[in-house]
Amino acid sequence: MDASSKIPQTDPKAGYLAHRDAIDAAIHRVLESGWYILGSEVEAFEAEFAAFAGTRHAIGVANGTDALVLALRAVGIGQGDAVVTVSHTAVATVAAVELVGATPVLVDIDDAYGMDPAGLEAALRDDPTGGRIKAVLPVHLYGQAVDLGAVLDMAERHGVVVVEDCSQAHGATWQGRGVGSFGAAAAFSLYPTKNLGALGDGGIVTTGTHSIAAALRALRQYGWQDRYISETTGQNSRLDELQAAILRVKLAHLEEANARRQAIAAAYDQALEGLPVERPVRRSGAGHVFHQYVVALDDREGLREALRAQGIASNVHYPTPVHLQPAYRDRVPLGPGGLPRTERCAGRILSLPMFPQLADAAVERIISALRKALAR
Ligand SMILES: *Cc1c(COP(=O)(O)O)cnc(C)c1O
């Protein structure tokens, strides 16, 4: 790599170019087939993704937000219910809860940026919505499973259902088993920059329960069980054949892509040891697939600027917690104790460049820029 070229924080086009011939062939195959919505490519992708995730069923949908909405609806969450989730997440997580008519209850995070079990326990015990909490929606943020042992145990003790948000964690594990196989249902976004990304919008829901899978298949297409007869009120949230065919190519390479992310993370870990910056905390029991490699420090803007001066992009996931954003501020209930860790982290985190095609020479350039910037 030319030493002056820019290094992006993420690069979905590189993910296309890495498998260009196979993807072009897949696209051509669909165009020639004359069948463009819910056909053999979607069916094959669903079967392949279910096998990958270690679940019995996978149902392709239009995007990750819809995957969350339909997963919540399929497990029976709706108007008048409340769902515990986090504020330190993509806004879509919280938006999905409100889209089904439920109230989000936001709890704080632990030092590995996942739902804090103590915050969850307090919310379940002192339910600020007066007994309406029916589900927990943990987010495996940045590619690392939350403390699923604690979350599943508390949910069971309080009789609430678990729906996982796996949108940043395709291939992540908890105690050796894939995320998306623990909750009653789990939602994955297939947005282009995710670990498994389409070349457009896409999403998929996994479940081990036949009746939930059947509900999802109906909900994604007007509530139909048989064509033209709506058994329930559904919507249109279908995955198309082009995206499914592309995703099949990329799914076949997902394990090697995640391994490359882990190798880049290991190089960052080693380079940052002893420097005045917090490295990502590895949660014991979790197999991390590094959707993002996130560092934390007080002078986040200083580091960001120093990297930018060297042509290296970085990003912040996310600069404003959901409960402080204009649409949600002072409106969405918080768990007991508020969200001090969420608020502190939003001002200190920085996501370094992370994508499977990031070359060793680029990683070296990033590392020397980090060392220089942090040596002051
Ligand atoms: C990307 C993402 C979503 C939303 O997915 P879309 O496909 O953009 O609708 C939801 N939750 C999390 C944690 C995400 O990262």
PDBQT file of the ligand as one rigid body, heavy atoms in Angstrom, charges set to zero:
ROOT
HETATM    1  C1  LIG A 401     -27.078  -2.152  12.216  1.00  0.00    +0.000 C 
HETATM    2  C2  LIG A 401     -27.801  -2.412  13.487  1.00  0.00    +0.000 A 
HETATM    3  C3  LIG A 401     -29.204  -2.484  13.545  1.00  0.00    +0.000 A 
HETATM    4  C4  LIG A 401     -30.104  -2.076  12.423  1.00  0.00    +0.000 C 
HETATM    5  O1  LIG A 401     -29.922  -2.713  11.240  1.00  0.00    +0.000 OA
HETATM    6  P1  LIG A 401     -30.479  -2.087   9.852  1.00  0.00    +0.000 P 
HETATM    7  O2  LIG A 401     -30.187  -3.198   8.896  1.00  0.00    +0.000 OA
HETATM    8  O3  LIG A 401     -29.676  -0.852   9.577  1.00  0.00    +0.000 OA
HETATM    9  O4  LIG A 401     -31.908  -1.809  10.022  1.00  0.00    +0.000 OA
HETATM   10  C5  LIG A 401     -29.790  -2.847  14.750  1.00  0.00    +0.000 A 
HETATM   11  N1  LIG A 401     -29.049  -3.095  15.843  1.00  0.00    +0.000 NA
HETATM   12  C6  LIG A 401     -27.705  -2.993  15.829  1.00  0.00    +0.000 A 
HETATM   13  C7  LIG A 401     -26.938  -3.279  17.085  1.00  0.00    +0.000 C 
HETATM   14  C8  LIG A 401     -27.032  -2.640  14.662  1.00  0.00    +0.000 A 
HETATM   15  O5  LIG A 401     -25.701  -2.537  14.673  1.00  0.00    +0.000 OA
ENDROOT
TORSDOF 0
